[in-house]
Amino acid sequence: MERSRVPEIPDGLQWFNVDSPVSLLKQAGRVVLLDFGNYCSIHCQHVLSDLHYLANKYRDRLVIIGIHSPKFPGEKGGAHVQKAINRHHVDFPVVHDPGLTISRAWGIRKWPTQVLVDRGGYILGALSGEGRLSELEQIIDYQVNRKGGSFIAGEFSFSILHSPEPASVLSFPGRIVASDSKVYIADSGHNRILVALTNGSVLRQYGGAAAGHIDGNATSAAFNNPQGMVLVNEYLYVADEGNHAIRRIHRRNNDVVTVAGTGRQGSSAVFDGSDPLSVDLNSPCGLAYRKGMLYIAMAGSHQIWRFSLLKNTLEVFSGSGEENLVNGPPGEAAFAQPTGLTILGDKLYTADAGASAIRCVDLATGFVSTLVGAGLFEYGESDGEGAIARLQYPLDIQADSGRNLLWVADTYNNKIRKISINDQCVSSIFLNRELDEPGGLAFHNDTLYIANTNLHEILRLNPDNGHAEALNVTEQFAEI
């Protein structure tokens, strides 16, 4: 069978993390791994840890190049790509392919997909989906160690050139929880939880700058990209997404402990939930609490799980595990990367990011219906009745019981939307400040707190007049 030589990447595309475009033809002598994907997909995000491992293991014998292949319009701008690269700590060259030119030319129809090229510049083949690390490692190991051919050591044909974020107190803040006197901030880019007064003065910090999975007291503990949070009596529960775990913070003695998850990513929804610490979770992202039950948006398995705090047991509450938008009873319904959760009345609502949808789950039966959204590739920026309104990759949702509505972080539209429960009408909120991929919301005391993620700030919005101001979060800890 005739082998195919790797084609060159077309000219005119935007590159990141390098000083100049990378030529595939100049990489002969090294194995090349091309990673086709985008940063909105939880599956593509999971692959990044595999790539980091391979880059460290093979160093100057392997070249990794990301081919950013956007799904949503909001991903097609270069500014979005740069923010995503910084947020996910991507340190290899990335070429932005907004028109999917490279994907179509290479016949790539599924993301993530990794294409391997041997030391002679010939295509070895492609592997699609996540969880292919062992196969990739086996192929690369054989190729870098096989006899024959040349091996280039020393300098690469390109230089890594990062464009870091400006220094700031917060780094890509994710989710927020608000109480009468405090605001709890998942300072996700710094892998920590901050507790601040409503004027922004920081009271406490849990975790430090370095990512890790360590239980301990306050700053001796470690998190990895913490996201959703919920207050339950004297505890703060945290969806520690990067560690695939649920953590619990005692707000009085400041102890941080893991209450569910092993730190490993789960690959199956079949498990024994009688011991939550033995169950592999899959990117828990959002939390909600009701009557002894902690509900978990399990983004990686496209399901809603339920954790009984009274019985200390875990179970799948709703969702078959298929990535899709399907209504129906819990075993037949399907979600697409659920991320945010909130409860209003006897219903659980989720921001179903991958389907650009808002879903409703009956707390008594687990039956799933859809308020907004029509499918995995139905998205947009239109107001109106739920059947015709469109969102674009919403990441969080908050209930407003006084107004009987839902607030939605419409992330890739850079908007805050509201949904009336009475008529399921969607409308946009116009603010006096710029939003850049808002990723978290909290509603308390008639104030909507917004994690303006890409601008590294927390906003306080008056929902009646659209006036928003930044919470002045300072490194100066308040006296307590």
C-alpha atoms as one frame of an Amber mdcrd trajectory, in Angstrom:
protein
   0.000   0.000   0.000   1.362   3.378  -0.984   1.958   5.641   1.943   0.727
   9.255   2.022   3.175  12.029   2.709   1.897  14.682   5.078   0.552  17.760
   3.242   1.605  21.235   4.271  -0.693  23.393   6.399  -2.188  26.107   4.161
  -0.815  29.643   4.317  -2.833  32.527   5.700  -4.086  30.899   8.912  -3.505
  32.421  12.346  -0.971  30.718  14.617  -0.658  30.859  18.401   2.150  30.045
  20.842   4.829  30.359  18.130   6.854  33.153  16.555   5.965  32.073  12.996
   3.872  29.452  11.145   5.070  25.881  11.586   5.964  23.893   8.476   5.071
  20.206   8.699   7.611  19.415   5.998  10.384  20.781   8.197   9.582  18.375
  11.028  11.010  15.297   9.281  13.123  13.350  11.760  10.570  13.783  14.551
   7.192  12.187  15.118   4.368  14.707  14.673   1.016  14.549  16.481  -1.754
  16.744  15.057  -4.595  17.300  17.520  -7.864  18.284  15.805 -10.316  19.702
  18.331 -11.823  22.730  20.019 -11.763  24.017  23.564 -15.530  24.026  24.178
 -15.773  20.229  23.987 -15.254  18.430  27.287 -13.790  15.516  25.346 -11.226
  17.766  23.655 -10.395  19.264  27.036  -9.719  15.794  28.429  -7.231  15.097
  25.630  -5.091  18.063  26.711  -3.792  16.206  29.770  -2.744  13.317  27.488
  -0.887  15.714  25.218   0.869  17.310  28.174   2.030  13.878  29.322   3.294
  12.929  25.839   5.091  16.250  25.403   6.929  15.774  28.694   7.835  12.155
  27.958   9.161  12.560  24.423  10.313  16.204  24.518  12.570  16.846  21.477
  11.476  13.642  19.710   7.806  14.670  19.320   6.135  17.746  17.818   2.536
  18.416  18.898   0.437  20.853  16.869  -3.138  21.790  17.723  -5.620  22.331
  14.878  -8.353  24.476  16.395 -11.567  23.429  14.662 -14.426  25.556  16.014
 -18.002  24.352  16.326 -19.635  27.593  17.450 -19.455  31.064  15.827 -18.189
  32.371  19.172 -15.050  30.243  18.774 -14.076  31.629  15.377 -12.385  34.826
  16.539  -8.686  34.838  17.276  -9.251  36.558  20.627 -11.377  33.619  21.789
  -8.688  31.132  20.804  -5.988  33.039  22.692  -8.134  33.151  25.830  -8.912
  29.432  25.569  -5.228  28.601  25.128  -4.346  30.573  28.247  -7.252  29.206
  30.263  -6.340  25.599  29.484  -2.566  26.137  29.727  -1.888  24.949  26.171
   1.849  25.278  25.516   2.284  23.764  22.048   1.760  25.455  18.646  -1.878
  25.935  17.648  -3.190  26.889  14.211  -6.678  28.385  14.042  -8.831  26.857
  11.284 -12.131  28.814  11.498 -13.350  27.581   8.109 -12.410  23.944   8.869
 -10.199  24.014   5.766  -7.642  21.618   7.225 -10.265  19.299   8.725 -12.070
  18.938   5.406  -8.859  18.422   3.458  -7.801  15.689   5.879 -11.252  14.096
   6.083 -11.651  14.778   9.816 -15.317  14.494  10.814 -15.089  13.975  14.562
 -13.394  15.943  17.319 -11.127  15.217  19.054  -9.021  13.330  16.504  -5.265
  12.810  16.677  -3.282  12.210  13.481   0.237  10.771  13.751   3.029  11.402
  11.248   6.215   9.310  11.288   9.807  10.561  11.282   9.903  10.385   7.501
   6.903  12.689   7.089   4.374   9.950   6.219   0.919   9.717   7.772   0.562
   6.748  10.100  -3.164   7.083  10.779  -5.761   8.726  13.006  -7.382   7.976
  16.346 -10.709   9.625  17.224 -12.263  10.299  20.600 -10.746  10.671  24.031
  -9.089   7.984  26.131  -6.568   6.957  23.466  -3.422   7.729  25.460  -2.138
   4.158  25.695  -2.510   3.651  21.944  -0.846   6.967  21.143   1.983   6.220
  23.531   2.550   2.767  22.057   2.698   4.088  18.491   4.928   7.046  19.348
   7.236   4.874  21.426   7.732   2.468  18.526   8.293   5.271  16.032  10.836
   7.236  18.050  12.826   4.100  18.897  12.661   2.186  15.608  15.839   1.670
  13.647  16.394   3.310  10.294  15.697   6.817   9.120  17.089   9.949  10.627
  16.304  11.507  13.965  16.667  15.235  14.506  17.862  16.308  17.923  18.437
  19.794  19.217  16.513  22.910  18.265  13.024  22.843  16.780  12.301  24.722
  13.547  10.111  27.124  15.550  10.240  28.955  18.861   7.467  28.876  21.462
   6.123  32.365  22.113   3.323  32.733  24.648   0.912  35.662  25.024   0.093
  35.526  28.745  -2.834  37.197  30.450  -2.214  40.471  32.279  -1.513  40.118
  36.001  -4.747  40.234  38.021  -6.124  39.125  41.368  -8.529  36.708  39.690
  -7.714  34.332  36.840 -10.568  33.090  34.682 -13.073  32.970  37.569 -15.686
  30.256  37.054 -18.640  29.913  39.379 -19.939  32.057  42.237 -22.111  31.601
  45.328 -23.518  34.561  47.265 -24.940  34.844  50.779 -26.099  37.805  52.857
 -22.575  38.979  53.644 -20.177  36.919  51.534 -19.347  35.990  47.968 -17.641
  32.668  47.275 -15.551  32.765  44.100 -14.120  29.818  42.210 -10.901  31.492
  41.084 -10.478  28.657  38.640  -7.329  29.808  36.845  -5.567  30.071  40.207
  -6.987  26.707  41.383  -8.434  28.199  44.551 -11.649  29.273  46.274 -11.845
  32.810  47.638 -14.308  33.993  50.264 -14.908  37.740  50.042 -17.175  40.278
  51.634 -19.713  41.888  49.347 -17.338  44.869  49.002 -14.631  42.590  47.595
 -12.370  42.307  50.638 -11.051  38.752  50.816 -11.620  36.880  54.068 -10.207
  33.447  53.290  -8.531  31.386  50.622  -8.757  27.645  50.059  -6.127  26.055
  47.851  -3.104  27.695  46.266  -1.883  28.622  42.810  -0.604  25.154  41.947
  -3.085  22.558  40.729  -3.326  19.399  42.835  -5.623  17.062  44.708  -4.713
  17.503  48.358  -7.027  17.544  51.360  -5.978  19.808  54.192  -6.662  23.060
  55.987  -7.277  26.248  53.968  -4.238  27.018  51.789  -2.587  23.664  52.505
  -5.313  22.036  50.382  -5.145  21.948  46.585  -7.762  22.069  43.815  -7.644
  21.697  40.038  -9.942  24.027  38.091 -12.715  24.234  40.717 -16.115  25.193
  39.318 -19.641  24.777  40.702 -20.317  25.392  44.406 -23.252  25.228  46.779
 -23.716  26.147  50.446 -25.203  23.485  52.725 -25.366  24.559  56.378 -21.778
  25.036  57.622 -20.275  23.467  54.490 -19.352  24.667  51.026 -19.394  21.866
  48.454 -17.179  22.302  45.390 -17.205  20.554  42.024 -13.458  20.131  41.573
 -13.665  19.555  37.837 -10.004  18.968  37.037  -9.706  16.417  39.838 -12.978
  14.658  38.928 -14.030  15.003  42.556 -16.475  16.645  44.937 -14.769  18.512
  47.759 -16.259  19.797  51.013 -15.043  22.866  52.882 -15.936  23.299  56.537
 -16.550  27.034  56.791 -15.714  27.188  60.491 -12.532  25.160  60.855 -11.481
  25.573  57.155 -10.814  21.874  56.576 -11.036  20.704  52.948 -11.875  17.044
  52.336 -12.828  14.930  49.338 -16.267  13.379  49.711 -16.703  11.783  46.273
 -14.386  10.739  43.474 -10.977   9.090  43.267  -9.156  11.791  41.318  -9.362
   9.629  38.197 -11.678  10.314  35.269 -14.529   7.821  35.039 -15.231   5.965
  31.820 -18.441   4.149  32.746 -21.741   5.014  34.395 -21.940   1.503  35.853
 -20.619   1.725  39.402 -21.265   0.844  43.013 -22.393   4.106  44.582 -22.341
   2.820  48.157 -18.830   4.258  48.566 -18.607   7.643  46.795 -14.845   7.810
  47.409 -14.340   4.725  45.239 -16.313   6.052  42.245 -14.493   7.627  39.289
 -16.330  10.845  38.374 -16.173  12.562  34.984 -15.684  16.341  35.054 -18.296
  17.407  37.626 -19.052  21.017  36.784 -22.213  22.268  38.501 -23.931  21.666
  41.842 -27.371  22.213  43.369 -28.847  21.124  46.692 -32.317  20.131  47.833
 -33.532  18.140  50.891 -30.379  16.187  51.615 -29.535  15.613  47.943 -26.575
  17.127  46.142 -27.219  17.216  42.395 -24.164  17.114  40.144 -23.886  18.210
  36.525 -21.510  15.504  35.288 -20.356  17.233  32.124 -17.989  14.482  31.021
 -20.623  11.722  31.033 -23.517  13.985  29.896 -25.645  13.143  32.915 -27.085
  14.523  36.144 -25.965  12.547  39.195 -27.345  12.602  42.727 -25.321  12.385
  45.943 -27.278  11.623  49.128 -25.586  13.481  51.953 -27.707  11.567  54.441
 -26.908   8.055  53.171 -23.518   8.915  51.621 -24.420   7.251  48.313 -24.023
   8.195  44.640 -26.325   7.404  41.735 -27.182   8.577  38.224 -30.310  10.701
  38.549 -31.064  11.363  34.879 -29.461  10.867  31.489 -28.488   7.829  29.440
 -24.909   9.003  28.919 -25.418   9.638  25.206 -24.315  13.110  24.094 -27.511
  14.456  22.597 -30.669  16.453  23.227 -33.397  13.929  23.991 -36.365  14.460
  26.290 -38.031  11.717  28.290 -37.660   9.540  31.378 -34.266   9.427  33.119
 -32.942   6.304  31.381 -33.844   7.556  27.900 -33.157  11.278  28.184 -29.868
  12.644  26.881 -27.843  15.741  27.731 -24.881  17.365  26.008 -22.272  18.552
  28.480 -24.494  19.869  31.285 -22.572  22.488  33.271 -24.706  24.713  35.517
 -27.565  23.714  37.831 -30.253  25.550  39.759 -33.532  24.627  41.476 -36.812
  26.519  41.249 -39.919  24.989  42.789 -39.923  21.246  42.193 -37.758  21.461
  39.070 -34.029  21.210  38.479 -32.771  23.333  35.582 -29.478  22.843  33.783
 -27.459  24.829  31.283 -26.803  22.133  28.689 -23.796  23.792  27.089 -23.058
  21.395  24.232 -26.624  21.639  22.939 -26.926  25.404  23.618 -30.009  24.482
  25.598 -31.782  24.937  28.901 -33.218  21.682  30.198 -35.721  20.989  32.961
 -35.612  17.872  35.156 -38.541  16.932  37.369 -37.105  16.331  40.849 -39.690
  13.683  41.667 -39.361  11.566  38.526 -36.162  12.597  36.734 -38.183  13.243
  33.553 -36.399  15.695  31.229 -37.928  18.403  29.046 -36.432  21.321  27.129
 -37.169  25.021  27.645 -34.747  26.384  25.033 -32.777  24.523  22.385 -33.399
  22.178  19.471 -30.277  20.064  18.934 -26.511  19.741  19.055 -26.044  22.066
  16.093 -28.883  24.502  16.747 -27.511  27.723  18.237 -27.756  31.451  17.754
 -28.608  34.730  19.479 -32.357  35.273  19.248 -34.942  36.195  21.858 -38.544
  35.061  21.929 -40.585  32.054  22.928 -38.472  29.085  23.973 -39.114  27.008
  20.854 -37.633  29.687  18.590 -35.147  31.406  20.910 -31.493  30.438  20.551
 -28.467  30.484  22.863 -24.812  29.753  22.218 -22.918  27.532  24.668 -24.533
  28.668  27.975 -22.430  27.676  30.991 -24.473  28.634  34.035 -28.007  29.264
  35.233 -29.535  30.783  38.379 -33.079  30.815  39.719 -34.865  34.032  40.674
 -37.869  32.874  42.692 -39.165  36.406  43.297 -39.542  37.075  39.571 -40.229
  33.426  38.721 -37.509  33.370  36.108 -34.098  31.959  35.285 -30.935  33.957
  34.677 -28.615  32.425  32.077 -24.944  33.067  31.305 -25.126  32.886  27.501
 -21.393  32.476  27.322 -20.458  32.520  23.643 -22.972  35.290  22.908 -21.336
  37.390  25.661 -24.767  38.052  27.125 -26.977  37.562  30.138 -30.401  36.232
  29.208 -33.518  35.698  31.303 -36.222  33.086  30.835 -39.704  33.584  32.218
 -41.066  30.381  33.708 -44.653  31.476  33.061 -44.413  31.788  29.274 -40.874
  30.407  28.628 -39.973  33.630  26.862 -36.278  34.434  26.476 -35.026  38.019
  26.553 -31.618  39.687  26.633 -30.301  41.954  29.365 -28.351  44.991  28.204
 -25.513  46.000  30.529 -23.410  49.117  30.792 -20.255  46.967  30.746 -18.571
  44.616  28.303 -18.982  40.902  28.859 -16.386  38.426  27.622 -17.588  34.838
  27.904 -19.352  35.078  31.281 -19.127  31.657  32.902 -20.831  31.889  36.296
 -23.841  33.459  38.026 -25.159  33.903  41.543 -28.386  35.639  42.544 -28.942
  36.956  46.055 -30.604  39.976  47.675 -31.885  41.171  44.294 -28.332  41.333
  42.944 -27.000  39.198  40.110 -23.306  38.390  40.467 -21.568  37.579  37.181
 -18.223  35.885  36.668 -16.929  37.852  33.683 -14.506  35.038  33.066 -12.245
  36.228  30.271 -11.875  39.686  31.828 -10.927  38.170  35.209 -13.567  40.004
  37.228 -16.793  39.629  39.179 -19.629  42.025  38.350 -22.633  43.018  40.439
 -25.692  43.690  38.312 -28.873  45.525  39.269 -31.366  43.474  37.228 -33.901
  46.300  37.127 -31.745  48.902  35.369 -28.874  46.920  33.832 -26.238  48.800
  35.810 -23.226  46.643  36.602 -20.095  47.409  38.569 -16.997  45.383  39.270
 -16.471  43.835  42.678 -13.155  45.209  43.891 -11.518  41.919  44.848  -8.179
  42.681  46.479  -5.267  40.553  47.634  -5.352  42.485  50.919  -7.113  40.121
  53.310  -9.769  41.649  55.528  -9.431  41.554  59.286 -11.737  38.968  60.849
